[in-house]
Amino acid sequence: MKVAKDEQKEIGHQPVLVSEVLSALRLSPLHSEGYHPEKDCPSIPGSQAHSNQRELSFLPSPVGGYLDCTVGLGGHTEAILNAAAPNVRVIAMDRDSDALSYAKKRLTAYDNRVTFFHGSFRDILSIAENAKVTEFSGILFDLGVSSLQLDLASRGFSFQQEGPLDMRMDQTQAITAAQLVNTLREGELADIIYQYGEERSARKVASFIVRYREKEGPITETSALSDLICRAVRGKSKWTKTHPATKTFQALRIAVNDELSEIEAGMTHAASLLAVGGRLAVISFHSLEDRVVKHRFKEFAAKPGQECVSLVKKRFANLYKKPIVPTEEEVFRNPRARSAKLRVLERVA
């Protein structure tokens, strides 16, 4: 699907934690004359500077390319290209073909330094093989839904805009949110809404959905589902601090795109492609994503004999005890950044 010109204007894209990502990947100008561990740990608002830094024997940064596993609208990739040496190459991938098209136009000036691939996290190894890259100096994941997906009503991700109940990140796949909403049994729907949305009223929401579709027919529009959830969760009112449909829409999106399994697979593939001294940086936006990343990193950094079987001959270390979060200034400029958390892993052997 092509993005209409009038819709492109409505896309409000601001990549999050850009300076922190560059610092984590050792691309900040701070480190242009060498790597300084005492400066490489951005302080977390509300904590003492560098208090989350783990004592490590940091390795020199390897010289090589970078992999952006969620290029989206190209903001982070552009920052990496600007900060890296002129001969450094970036492999940019995304499961969303609309995002790839947008990023290609944005990054035309870097045409000889960036290569684009369409694929999911499960495809990382094959994409690296096709790109003829065996190891990366840095790999980035910016998880969750993108500005493009949220801002385009035609993609059906947002309860705040009228659109088809779609929610597919990869529009070549068959399953849509409408299919889940209109075909799953009440118990199955409740389980998805509770597990992936952490919605306390999951059973009530599922009951309302099933009763509605039995009486009125299929639910095919985002507004229809949003209104139904509002009635189930908060009666007729939806003007609360957190919209009543937020958690259910999140749950359906995660289920449609199999996001948590994709993240688990992607973390393992990415770690296996890091060069010694290379960094894996992951930005998450809600507790379920962050939990997967945190536990995966813990496995990778485990003591010999306890680590992930597929990475048994490689050694990793978590760089920060706590995730890096946006500054108050960034959240003020870009409210969508408020829940972002950055975790960083380094391959040490």
N, C-alpha and C positions, 0 to 999 in steps of 0.2 A: 504494500500500500504506500503510495506517495503522499508526502506531507504537503497539504495545500499551502499556498503562499500566505493566506490570511491566518492560517493556523500556526505557521512558523513564527509569526510575529508575536503570538500569544505565549510562546514557550519561554518561561523564565528560568534560564539555566545558570546556576552559580555552583561550581564544584566546591565541595566542602573540604576543610582541613588541608588546603593546598600546600601552604608553607610547611605544615607538620609532615605531610607525605614526602615532600622533597627532602626535608631533613632526615626523615626515617630512611629514605633511599640514598642518602648521602649525596644529594644533588643540590643542596642549598649552597648559595655563595659563601656561607659561613665556613664551608669546608673546602673551598677552592684551593687552599694551600696545604691540604692534608686533612686527615680525619682527627677530630678532637672529641673524644668520648664525653668530656665534661660539658661540651656544648651541644651534644647530639641528642640529649634527652629533653624535649620541650616540657616545661613545667605545666602542671595541671592546675587549673583555677581552683583556689581554695586549699591548696597544699603547698608545702615548702618546695622551693625550686629543686628539681632533680631528685626529689625524695623517692620517686618510684623507679629509679634506675637500679638495676641489678648489677652487682660487681661481676664483671666479665673481662676476659682477655679478648678485647675486640680485635678483629682481623682487618687488614687493609681492604678497601673496597676493590672488588674484582673489576676488571675492565671488560665490559660486554654490553649486550643489549638488554632491553626491558620488555616486559610483557604486561599490557593492560588488559585484564580479563573482562572488564566491563567498560568499554570505551565510552558508551553512552553518547553524549553530545560532544565529546572530545576535550573537555576542560582539563582533566588531569593529564591526558596524553600531551596536550599542547604545552602544559607547564613542564613536563618531563623533557620534551624536545628542546624547549627554550633553555633549560638549566643544564642539560647534558652537553658533552662535547659534540662538535659538529659532525663527527663521524659515527656517533652512536645511533643505533637503529632501534625502533620500537615496533613490536608486534601488537596490533590493536584488534581485539576480538569482541564480539557481542552476539547474543542470541537474537537480538532485535534488529531485523534488517532495516527498519526505518531509522534507527539510531545510527547504524553504519553509514547509511546514505548521507545523513546529516553531518556526521563526523568527517566523512571524506571531503565534503565541500568545505568544511571549516578548516581542514588541515591540508588544503591543496598546496600551500607554500612549502610544506614539508614532504612533498610527494616522494622524493628519493630516499627518505629516512623512515617512513612508516608504511607498514604493510597491513592490510585489513583482512580479517577472516570472519565468516559467519559461523557461529557454533556456540554450544553450551559449555559449562565447566567440564562436563564429561569428555569433551572433545579436545581438551587442552593438549594432551600428549600428541594426538594426531596433527593438530595445528602446528605445534612446535616442529614436528617431523617434516611437515610440508614446507615450513619456513626454513628448514635446514638449520635449526638452532638446537643445540644439545643442552646448553646451560644459560641461565640469565643472571645478570647482576642484581636485578630487582623485579619483583612481580607485585602487581597491585590488583586488589578486588575492591570495588565500591558497590556493596550489596544493596538489595532492596529495589524498589521501584524508582525509575528515573523521572526527571522533569518532563521529558518528552511524553512518557506514558501517562503521567498524571495530568498534564496540561491539555492533552488532546482528547476531547470528549469522545471521539470516534473509537478510542482504544478501550473505553469502558472500565478504567481503573478507579475513577473518582466518583464518590457518592455526591459530590457537589456540582456535577455537570450531567446533563441529560445525554445518554449515549447507550449503545448496545451493551449488554452484560457479557463482556468478552474476557478481558484481563489476561490474555495470552501475551507473554513477552516474545515468544517465537510464534509468529502468526502462521507458520507452516504446520504447526501441530493441530491435532483434531479437537482436543477437549477444550471447551470454553467454560466460563463461570456459569453461563446459562444452562449448560448441560448438567453440571453438578447440581445446581439449584432445583432443576426440574425433574431430575431422574433419581437422585439418591433417596434412600429411605430416611424417615425422620431421625432414627437413631444414628445413622451414618452422618447426616448433616450436623447433628448436635455434637458428635465427636470431633468433626473437623473444626467447627466454630469454637469449641472449647479448647482443643489441643493447640491449634494454630493461631487463635485469636485471644485465648485466655479470657473469653467472655463468660461471665458468671451466669448470664441469662441464656446460655446456649440452647438449652432444651426448649425454653419458651420461644426463642427466635425460630428454631427449627419447626416447632409446632405451628407457629403462625404461617411460615412458608408453605408447609404441606397443606394446611387447611385452605390457604388462599388459592394454590394451584389446582386443588381438587374442585374448588367452587368457581373460580374465575378463569382458570386456564394458565398456560405457561407464563412465567415471569421473564421478560426479555429485555427490560430496560433498567438502567442503574437507578433512576429516580423511583421506579415502582418498588424495587427491593429496598432502597433506602427508607422510603415512607413506611413500608411494612415493618422494618426493623425498629424504626422510631416508635411505632405503636406498640410493638412487643416489649421494648426495653424501657421507654419513658412515657408511655401513654401517647398523647398527641403532640407533646412538646419535643422539639429537637434543638432548641436553642440553649444548649448547655456548653460548658467549657470544652468538653470532649464530645464530639458528635456521636450519638448512639450507634451509628453504623460503622464507625471506625474499625472496631475489632473484628466484626463479621466480614467486612470487605478485605481486611488484611488476611484473615483465615482462608477465604476463598481464593485470593491471589496466590498464597503460598501453596495451596493444594493444587490449583490449576497448573502451576509451573514447577511443582515438585521441588521447591526451593531449598529445603533443608538437606535433602539427599544430594542435591546438586552441589551445595556448599561443602558437604563432607567429602565428596569425590574430588571437587576442585582443589581443596586444601592439600589433599594427598598428592595429586598430580603436580601441583605447583611446587610443593616442597621438594619433590623428586627432581625438579628442573633447576633448583638453585645451585649456583656455583659456590664454592667455599668462600665465605665472606659475603655472600649474597643475602638480600633481605626480602622477606615476604611481608607486605603491608596490607591489612584488611580493615576496611571501614564497614561497620554494621550500624543498623538504625533501630533495632528493637531487641528485646531480651532474648528471643528465641534464636535469632541470628548470632548474637554475641555469645550466647551459651555454647553453640556449636563450635565457633571459632576458638573460644577460650579452652574448651575441652580438647579440641584437636591440637592446639598448640602445646597443651600440657602433655599430650601423648608424644608429640614430636620431640619435646625437650626432656623426655624421661631418661632415667639412668640406663646404661647398657643392660640389655636383657629385658627391659620393660617397655621399650619403645615400639612404635608402629612397625609391624613385621616387614612391610614393603620398603621401609626406610632404615633397615637394621644396620647398614654399613655407613650411615650418615649421622652426624651429630648436629643438634640444633639447640638454640638458647632463646628464651623469651627475653626481649630487651627491657620490657617494662612490667613492673608488678601490677600496675593499674593501667587501664586504657587511657589514651590521650583523648581529651574532649575539646570541643571548640571554646574559644574565648568568648566572653560576654559580648565583645565588639562584633565577632563574626555572627553570633546568634541574632544580634540586633539587625545586622545587615541582611542576613539570610535566615529567617525563622525555621526553614526546613533543616537547618544544621543542628538544631537544638538537641536531638537525640543521638547524634553521631558519636561513635566510639572507634578509635584507631588502635589496633594491636599490631605488634611487629615482631617477627621471628627472624633470627639470623642463623645461617648454616655456619657452624664453627669447625667442622671437619668432614 
